[in-house]
Amino acid sequence: MKAFTNIVLKRIIKFTITLVLIVLLFLIIRYIAVPISRPFGSVCNYVLKLMPVGTSWEDCQQIANDKGWEIRQTSDLGLNVCYEDGTGHFATEEDIRDGVKFSYREILGDRSMLIYLGRCYDPLETAVYTYIAFDESGELIDVFIRKDIDAP
């Protein structure tokens, strides 16, 4: 009976190890194949690799179109960015007029663009966007990533 128990225990251990390795392999493949499913900093680096700092407004539009990304909105104002948590959103005229009220926030650029990069599952359905800030000459300054999780 003891030999039978050892055999069953070994099979359970082998099955568990195999299952864990399969899940890890799946996650690694997903990480490589779906760049927008990566953490914020990695998605930011991915976008900056395709649209480096200094890329023109028109070239960014072309790259977005070539990648199948959707330009959702543009603004003739910059971005209101928060360096504390790495987020950004379109600046409002009030932001520009009154200035930002916190030392860790800043208005960046003179024009901006919001691009929808796509959906991924982390494990919930997540829409991934990038805000892009451009300077007065229309060259890319910086990008900020936004992930909207669609919770049940």
C-alpha positions in Angstrom: 0.0 0.0 0.0 2.9 2.4 0.8 4.4 1.8 -2.6 1.1 2.6 -4.3 0.8 5.9 -2.2 4.4 6.9 -3.3 3.6 6.2 -6.9 0.4 8.3 -6.7 2.2 11.1 -4.9 4.9 11.2 -7.5 2.3 11.4 -10.3 0.6 14.3 -8.6 3.8 16.1 -8.1 4.8 15.5 -11.8 1.4 16.7 -13.0 1.5 19.8 -10.8 5.0 20.7 -12.0 4.0 20.1 -15.6 0.9 22.3 -15.2 2.9 25.1 -13.6 5.5 25.0 -16.4 2.8 25.1 -19.1 1.2 28.1 -17.5 4.6 29.9 -17.2 5.3 29.1 -20.8 1.9 30.5 -21.9 2.6 33.7 -19.9 6.0 34.1 -21.4 4.7 33.6 -24.9 1.9 36.1 -24.3 4.3 38.6 -22.8 6.4 38.4 -26.0 3.6 38.2 -28.5 1.3 40.9 -27.0 3.4 43.9 -26.1 0.4 46.0 -24.8 -0.2 43.3 -22.1 3.0 44.2 -20.4 3.4 46.6 -17.4 3.0 50.3 -18.0 6.7 51.0 -18.3 7.2 48.3 -20.9 4.2 49.4 -22.9 5.6 52.9 -22.8 9.0 51.7 -24.1 7.3 49.7 -26.8 5.5 52.8 -28.0 8.6 54.9 -27.8 10.5 52.3 -29.8 8.0 52.7 -32.6 7.6 56.5 -32.2 10.9 57.8 -30.7 11.1 61.2 -29.1 11.4 63.8 -31.9 9.0 62.0 -34.2 6.7 64.4 -36.1 2.9 64.7 -35.6 2.3 63.4 -39.1 4.8 60.5 -38.7 3.0 59.5 -35.5 -0.3 59.5 -37.3 1.2 57.4 -40.1 2.8 54.9 -37.7 -0.5 54.6 -35.8 -2.4 53.9 -39.0 0.3 51.4 -40.1 0.0 49.5 -36.8 -3.8 49.5 -37.0 -4.1 51.7 -34.0 -7.0 54.2 -33.8 -6.4 57.9 -33.1 -9.3 58.6 -30.8 -8.8 62.3 -30.1 -6.4 65.2 -30.7 -6.0 68.4 -28.8 -4.4 71.8 -29.5 -3.4 71.8 -25.8 -0.7 69.8 -24.1 -1.1 67.1 -21.5 -1.6 67.5 -17.8 0.9 64.9 -16.6 1.6 63.4 -13.2 5.1 62.2 -12.8 4.3 60.7 -9.4 2.2 57.9 -11.0 3.2 58.2 -14.6 -0.3 59.2 -15.9 -1.4 61.9 -18.3 -4.6 63.3 -19.7 -5.5 66.1 -22.0 -5.0 69.5 -20.4 -7.9 71.8 -20.2 -8.0 75.5 -20.8 -8.5 76.0 -17.1 -5.3 73.9 -16.4 -3.4 76.2 -18.8 -4.9 79.4 -17.5 -4.6 78.6 -13.7 -1.6 76.3 -13.8 -1.6 72.9 -12.1 -2.0 73.0 -8.4 0.4 70.3 -7.3 4.2 70.3 -7.6 4.2 66.8 -9.1 1.9 67.8 -12.0 2.9 69.7 -15.1 1.5 70.8 -18.4 3.6 69.1 -21.1 3.7 70.2 -24.7 1.6 72.3 -27.0 -0.5 69.6 -28.8 -1.5 66.1 -27.8 -3.0 62.9 -29.2 -4.8 59.9 -27.7 -4.3 56.6 -29.5 -6.2 53.4 -28.8 -3.6 50.6 -29.0 -5.9 47.7 -28.5 -7.3 45.2 -26.0 -5.6 42.5 -23.9 -6.6 40.3 -21.0 -4.8 40.9 -17.7 -6.8 38.6 -16.7 -9.8 41.0 -17.2 -10.4 42.7 -20.5 -8.2 45.7 -20.7 -8.3 48.6 -23.2 -4.8 50.1 -23.7 -4.3 53.8 -24.8 -1.4 56.1 -25.1 -1.4 59.9 -24.6 1.3 61.6 -26.7 2.6 65.1 -26.1 4.1 67.2 -28.8 6.2 70.4 -28.6 5.5 73.7 -30.4 7.3 72.4 -33.5 5.1 69.3 -33.6 7.7 66.8 -32.4 7.0 64.1 -29.9 8.1 64.9 -26.4 6.8 62.0 -24.3 4.1 59.3 -24.1 1.9 58.1 -21.2 0.0 54.9 -21.0 -3.6 54.4 -19.8 -5.2 51.0 -19.2 -9.0 50.8 -18.7 -10.0 47.5 -17.1 -13.5 46.3 -17.9 -14.5 44.7 -14.7 -17.6 42.4 -14.5 
